[in-house]
Amino acid sequence: MENQEKLFSEFPAVSTEEWESIILNDLRGADYEKKLVWETIEGIRVRPYYRKEDLEDIEYLNVSPGKFPYVRGTKKTLNQWEIRQDIVVENIKRANEEALFLLQRGVSSVGFSFIKKQIFGAEDISKLINGIDLTQNKINLNTGRYSPEIFTFLVKVISETGSDMEKVFGSMDYDPLGNLTATGNFYLSEEEDIQELATFIKKSVRELPGFRILSIHGLNFSNAGSSITQELAFSLAMGVEYLHRLTQAGLSIEDITPRIQFVLGTGSNYFMEIAKLRAVRYLWAKIVNEYKPSSVESAEMYIHSVTAKCNKTLYDPYVNMLRVTTESMSAIIGGTDSLLVSPYDSVFRKPSDFSKRIARNTQMVIKEEAYFDKTVDPSAGSYYIENLTDSLISESWKLFLEIEEEGGYVSAIKNGVIQKKIKETAENRRKNLAFRKEVLVGTNQYANPLDTALDKINTSIAFPDKETQENTICDSIKDFRMAEDFEKLRLNIETSDSKPKVFLFTIGNLTWRKARAAFSNNFFATAGYQIIDNNGFNTADEGVHAAESSGADIIVICSSDEEYIDLVPLIYQKLKHKILVVAGSPKNIEDLQAAGIKYFIHLKSNMLDTLKEFNELLGIKSF
């Protein structure tokens, strides 16, 4: 103990004031806010570091895992979650065989997704779940509008097997408000759907109490490009709308909440996604507690996480494997109850056996080799994550209250309030990608020049029609993939008769020409142009000759600002019949423009619009 005290005395505590003083000194007059504080798309300002004192006003820090308000999760010891994989049911026998195959390979929760307008009877359901131990494995039926009918068949089949109905767990995805969100209409009508849902819940309480038959699809917002605060606020607003309508219909809160699962997306903002699940459990617990449940467990939230579509790409698609890995880690550390990892190729074709195997094994490695199931809420106490959690709680609650002031979820979506907010955020994401404030590796940064897409994509899956539906109550919220505009730009090149060539005219200062050549290479490779790089030319005439001989369509001059003054006018006079581009944003840009240069590419360029303009100049047609 004496040695320990001596050790600590040698490393005295450093105050925040001392840290700030050193930081300000290192900044040498640069703006602290601009250099070190960044703002997320949720509008949350993130500081460069956090300290213990930043936790002083957070009320839930001393709450144990498994305790109200469940910010630290609903689990008390191990961080167990359901490893889920979904099967598209095209053939009953094959779907059953695939389910049994998955359950032998570590999957503990199987989802069956039914093709539109498929209606099955009890005999079909019996064949579908044949051989599955329903007391050991969860089954999830994605049957939407037909869930109440298929639930009846399911109950009949399970009762005939002699299984203990109290020990059978799973879910269905009945969600009238989710259908309104995704299609612009209820299943039948507002009143009929709520009445059917109330009857459905009463039936499930009596006959299959372990089934969560109401799925609240916050995933719709995530896949449409929403921010995290929007996904949480709108999901909670849907939940409150259901609680309000169902309690008015005579159901108790104790009957309702155990029948609900929240389906949330998980994206690539690693720490924010961890904080998201902690924040939403807290808010839901506080909301449910206002209904005065007889048991505090009624305020527990069940979360099924699905890796997001919004940030997945069809070029350099194996990067999607890396994306879902970090997304899975976020969801699991955040305490999700169930996780579905989408195959890396699911956004552009029917997933292959290989991609499905990698998807499920992502979770297996995280569990069996990284031991993520051994510790509940390992992020607890992290100054950064606790502050992110608190910020998400605050900002999501503000937005939730805005929706409540609009009259609740149904009124807000009928009036277009929710659609407008999500559309604005999606547009911000689009702009951030175009200016490379946000990066999708392999798409708007570090593109693989050898990669092609036409040979591997199903265009109807990669770019589904977003036609306007008629006779709807409101506008639907449509999926948004951030990479689509860049992918279409590159597909235009891929389907053109010849690939445009870009010649990098590197000359002068070695450091500047190499840096600007690397930037230009990256810039044009994003669209799939063929890049002709060079080690550097000793004279302008040497470079001009090489540029002419290359047959390039676009010539990019790469040098230093100082050398541009004399070099650019000289090069322009000899190559003005070509598309000439200057790499960088030199201080004497007006002089270069006066000399005839029209095009400049630099860090503040709108990459997407600039490349579209070059495509038009070259007569590249849309695929």
N, C-alpha and C positions, 0 to 999 in steps of 0.2 A: 504493500500500500504506500509505503514511504517513497519507494522508487517511482511508483505511478504518479504521485503528487509532484515529485521532482521533475518528471518528464513533462507534465502539463504546465509546470511553471516556466519551462523553457520555451513553450509555445503559447504565449499570452493571446487572449482573444483579440480579434481585429474588429473594430467598430465599422458600422456602415459608412460613417463620415470619412474614415480612413480609406476605405475601399473607393468611395466616390472621388476622393482627392487624387488618388493614384490614377483612376480612370480618366479624369479630366485633364490631368497632366499628360497622359499618353495620347489623348485626342488632339492635343496641341491646337486648341481653338476651334476644332471641328464641332458641328452641332451635335450634341449628345442625343437628342431625340431622333434626328435623321439617321445617325450612324448606328445607334445601338437599340433603339426601340422600334419594333415592327408591328404592323397591324394585320391581323388575320382577316379572312374574307367574312368572318362573323362580326368584325368590328371590335374585336378584343385586342387591346394593346398589350404586347408581351415585352416585358423588361429583360435586360441581358442577364440578370441573376436575381435570385430570391433568397431571403434569409429567414431565420426563425421568427423574427418580429413580424413578418408578413402573414403569419398564421394566427395572430392574436385575436382577430375578430371572427374567426371561423368557428361556428358553434358545435359542429359534429365530430371534431377531431378525437374525442375520447370515447366514441361509440365503437363497440366491438363488432367484428364481422357477425352477420346473422341477426343483428339487433336493429330495431327501428332507429332512424329512418332509412336504413339499408344502403347508405352511401357506400359502405364497405362490402356490400353484397348480401345475399340471402343465405350463403353457406357459412358454416361455423368452423369447419376444420379443413377438409381438402377442397381444392378448387376444381371439382368435377364438372364437366360439361358434356352434353350430348354431341357426339360426332355424327353429323347428319350428311346423307347424300340422297339426292332426289333422282327419281326415275320417271321418264316420260312414258306413259302407258299407251303403247300403240298395239301391243298384243299381250293379252292377259298372261299367257303361259310364260312368255319370255320375260315379262316384268317380274313375275314371281321368282323365276330362276335367277334373275339378276339381283333381286332383293336378298335371297338366301346366300348368294355369292358374296355380297357386300357384308352381310352380318357375320360371315366367317372370317372377314379380313379387317376387323376392328371397328366397323361402323356400328353404332348403337341406336341410331334413329334413321329410319328410312322414310322418305317422302315419295308419294305417288302423285305425279302431275298428270291430269287428264286432259286430253285434247278437247277443244271446244265442242260443245253439243253432244259429247259422249255421255250417255246415261246407262249406268250399270244396274243390274239386279242383284239380289242376295247371292245367287249362284256365282256370278262373276266376282263379287267381293270375296266369297269363300275361296275361290281358286286363286285370287290375287294374294291373299294372306296365308295360304296353305303352307304349313310347315314352320311358320314364324312363331316363336315363343313370345306371346304378347305380354307376358308378365316380366320378361327380361329385356325386351326391345321395344322402342317406341315406334309407332306408325303414324304417319301424317298424311292425310288425304287432302290434296289441293283440288277441291271440287267446287269452290265458289258458290254460285247460285244454287247448285243442286246439293249442297252439304246437308240440309235437314233430311232430304229424302234418302241420301246414301248413308247417313248416320243410322237411320232406321234399319237398313239392310245390315250394317255393320254390327249393331247391337244383336240382331237376330243370329248372325253367324257366330259371334263370340259366345253368346249364351249356349249355343248348340255344342260348342267345343268343351264346355264345362269349366272354362277359365273363371277365376275369381274376378268379377267385374270391378271390384274395388282396387285391384292391382294392375289394371290395364291402363296404360298412359299413352297419350298421343295428342294430336291436334287436327283441326280442320281449319280452312281459311275463309269461313263465312265472314264477310265484311262489307255490308251495304255502303258505308261511307267511303271505304276504299274503292269500291266499284264506281261510286259517284266521282271520286277523284280521278280515276284512270280512264273512265269512259264518258263522263258527263251525265250519267243517269244512274238511278237506283236500279236494283234488280227488277222490282215490280213498280213500287211507288214508295214514297217516304213513309207513309203510315203503314202500308202492308209489310214492308221490310222490317220495321221495328217490332211490329206485332209478331211476325214470324220468328224474329230473333228471340223475343221474350219467351215464346212457346218452346223454341229450340233449347234455350238455357234450362228451362224447367224440366224438360225431358232429359237433358244430359245430367242434371243433378240427380235425378231418380235412377237413371239406367246406366250411365257410364261416367261417374263423378271425376275420374282422372283425366278426362279429355278436355282440352282447351279448344272450344269450338269457335270462339270469336278472335280473329286475328286482326290486329290494328297495324296496317301496313305503312309505317313510316318510311319503309323502303321506297315507296313511290316518290317521296320527296327527294331522297338521296339520289335516286337514279335520274331525277329530273335536273340535278345540278344544284340543289339547295345548299345552304350553309348548314352547319351542325345546329346552330341555334334555331333555325327554321325547322329542321327535321324534328327536333325535340318539342318545340312549341306547338307545331301543328299536330304532331302525334298525340301529345297530351290533350290538345283541344278536341281531337277525335274521341279520346278516351273519356273526357268529361261529358261530351255530348251523349255518348252511350250510357254513362252512369246516370245522367239526368233523365234520359228517356226511359231507361229500363226501371229505375226506381219509381218513376211516375206510373209505370205499367204494373207496379205492385211487387217487383222483385226486391229481395234484400241485398245489401251490399256484399254480404257473406256468400250469397249464391252467384253474384256476378263476377267479382274479381278473380276467383280461382278458375274461371272459364275463359280468361283473357290471356293471350300472348301478344307481346309487342314484337313486330318484325321490323328490325332496324338494319340499315346499311352500315357497313364499316369501310371507311376510306383510308387513304394513305397518310393522313396527317397524324402521325403515330401517337404522340402524347395527348393530342386533343381528342382522339378517338377513345383512348383509355378514360380520360376525364368525362367523356360524353356519357358512358354507361353509368358511371358513379353519380353524375348529376341527375340523369333522368330517373334513376331509382329513388333518389332523395325527393324529387318533385312529385313523383307519383305517390309516394308514401304520404307526403304532406296533404295531397289532394284527397286521397282515400280516407285519411284520418278525419277530415272534415265531415264525412258521412257517419261518424260515430260507430264504427264497426264494433261488434262484441268481442272480436279477437284481433289483436294487433297483426297477426299473420295475414289478415285480409289485405293489408297494405303492401304485401310483398309483390314485386313485379317480376314476371317471367319474360325474359328477353331471348328471342331467337335472332341471331345475327347472320347477315348474308354479305359476302364480299361485294363491294359496289361495282356497278357497270360503268359509272361516269368516267373513270380514269383509265379504262382498259383500251388497248390499241390493237389494230390488225397488222401494223408494221412492227417488226422486231417483237413478235408476240410472246416469245419466251420471257421477256421482261415482265409480262403479266404474272408469271409464276412468282417472281420476286415481290411484286406488289401484293399479291394475296397472302404471301408469307408474313409481311409486316402487318397487314390488316388483320390476319388471324391472331397474331400475337397481341395486338391492341385489344381485340374483342375478348380474348381469354384473360389477359391481365385485368381488363376492366370488369370481369366477372360475368360474362355472358352465360346463359343457361344452355344454349344450343347454338351450334355454328354450322353453317353451310358454306363451303368454299367452292365457288364457281370455277369450272375448268377454264384454263387460260385461253382456250379458243372459243368459248361459248358465245362471245359477242360477234363472231363472224362466220360460224358454221355449226353444224351439229357436232357436239363434242366427240372426240375419238376415245377409244378405250384407254389409250395412253394418257390423254389429258385428264380423264376421269380418275385414273389411278394416281396420277401426281396430285390431284386435288385432295383426295382423301388422305394420301400419305403425308401431305403437308401438316395435317392435324396430328397424324400418328407420330411424326418426328417431334413435334412440339410437346406432345404428351409423353411419349415413351423414352425419348432421348434427351429432351431439354427439361423434363420434369415440371412443366408448367402447372400440372394438376396438384402439386404438393403444397402450394402456399396460397392462402386466401389473401386477396388484395395486397400483393407485394409492393404496390406503389404508394401505400399509405405512409404518410409522414414526409413524402417528397415535397419540398417547398414549392417546386414548380408545378407538379401535378395537382397538389391541393389547391393552389391558386387558380389553375385552369378550371378545376372542378367548380370552385366558388364563382368564377367569372361566368361559366356556362349556366350555372344555376340562376344567377342574377339576370343575364341577358335573355335567356330562354323564357324566364318568368315574365319579363317585361313584354316580350312579344306575345306570349300566351294571353296576357291580360288585354292586349290590343285586340286579339281575336274574340275574346269574351265580350269586349265592348262593342264589337260588331254584331253581337247577338249569338255568338257561338260558332262552331265550325261550319255547320250547314249554311248559315246565313253568309258567313265570310266567303265561302267558296262559291256560292250562288252569285254573290256580288263581285266576284273576280279578285277579291283582295289577296287571297293566298296565291293565286296564279300569277298576279302581277309581281309580288315579292320574289317568287321563285324565278320567274323569267328575268328579273333584274339581276339576280345573283348569277344565274347561268350566263347571262351576257357579260358580266364582270369576269367570269371564269374564261370566257372566250377571248376577251380583250387581254387578260393576263397571259394567256397562252400565246396570243399573237405578238405581244411585246416581250415574251419570254420572262415575265415576272414569275410565272409558274412554269415548271418544266415537266414535260413527259419525255423521258429518255427514249430515244429511238424515233421520236415523232417530231418535236420542235427543237430537239437538241441531240447531238451525237447520233444522227441517223446512220443506219447501216446501208452503204451505197449498193451493196450486192443483194439486198432484200427485195423480193417482189411479193405482190399480194394477189394478183388475179388468179394465180394458179392454186390458191388455197382458200379463197373466200366464197361464201354464198352471199351474193349482193343483197338478196332480200332479207337476210339476217343482219348483215353488216350495216345496211342502210335501209331500214324498214320504212314503208310509206307512212307519212304523217298526215294523212288526208283528214280534212275537216269533217266531223260527223254531223249529221242532220238530226233535228228533233231532239236536241239535248237540253237539259236543264241549265247546264253551265259548260264553260270550256273545260276540256280535260287537261290534265297535267301529263305531258309526254316525256318519254325518256330523252336524255341529253347525254351524248358522248363527246367529251371535250376534244377528242382527236379528229372528229369527222371532217372538219374543214381542211385540215392539213392532209388527211388521207385522200380526200377527193382531189386535192391539188396534185398529189403525187401519182394518183391513178391516172390523171389526165396525161402525165408524162409517160407513164407505163404503157398506155394504150395508143400513144402517138406513133406516127410512122418512123420517126427518128428521135433519139434522145438529144436534147439541146446540150451544147458544150459550153462550159464556162472556163475561160483562160485566165489564170492568175498572173498578172503582169507584176512580178516582184522585182523591186529595184531599190537601191539606196540603203539606208540604215538597216543593218541586219536585224536588230531587235524588233523594230517597228514593222518591217516587211513580213517577218515570220509571224508575228502576232496577228497582223491584219489578214494575212493569207489563211491562217488557221481559222479565224473568224469567218472569212468569206467562204471557205470550204464548207464549214458547218452550216452556214446560212443557205447556200444553194443546194447542198446535199439533202436538205430537208424536203425539197420539192422533187428530188430524184434526178437532178441535173448531173451530167457527167463533168467531173472537175479535172482540169489539166493544171496541175501544180508545177512549180518551177523552183529551182534553187536560187534564182536571182540573176538578173542581167547586169552586165557592167555598163552598158550604155542604153539609151532609149532606142536607138536604131536597131540594136541587137534584139531588144524585146519586141519592137514593132514587127520585125521580120519573122520572129518566132510566132507571134500572135496571128499574123496573116497566114502563115504556113499551117497552123493548127486547124483552121476551118471553124474556129469557135464562133458561136452566136453572140456571146456576151464576153466582154473583156473587163476584168476588175483590176484597177491599178492599186497596188499595195505598197505604200511607202510611208514616210513620216510627213507630218504636217508641213514642216519647213521645206522639204524637198518637193512637195506638191506644187509650190508656187511656180517653179520653173518647169518641172517635168510634165505636169498635166496639160498645159496649153500646147506644148510640143507634141505630146502623144496624140492629143485630140486632132491636131491638124493632119496627122498621117492616118488616123484610124476613125475619123468622124463618120464613116459609112457603117461603122459597127455600133452596137449598143455598148457605150462606155459607162463604167460605174467606178466611183471612187470609194474605197473602203475607209470609213471613218467620218467624223464630223469636224473637219478642220476649222480653225478660227477664221480663215480667209475663204470661207465657203462661197461668199457672194462674188469674190473675184473669179473663182473656179466656175461658178454658174455663168458669169459674164463671158468666160472663155468658151462656153458651149456645153459644159457638163450639166446634165439633167438629173442624173441618178447618183444617190449616195446611200450606202448601207452602213449602219452603226448600231450601237447598243440600244438606242432609243427608237429604232425603226419598227414600224408595224410589219413584222416579217410576213404575215399572211397576206396582207393587202399588197405589199411590194412584190411578192412572188406571183400573185395573181396578175399584177400589171405586166410583169415580164412574160408570163404565159400568153397574155393577150397580144403583146407586141410580137411574139413569135408565132402567133396563129395556132396555139395549142387549143384543141377543142375539148369540151367536157366529155368524159367517158360515158 
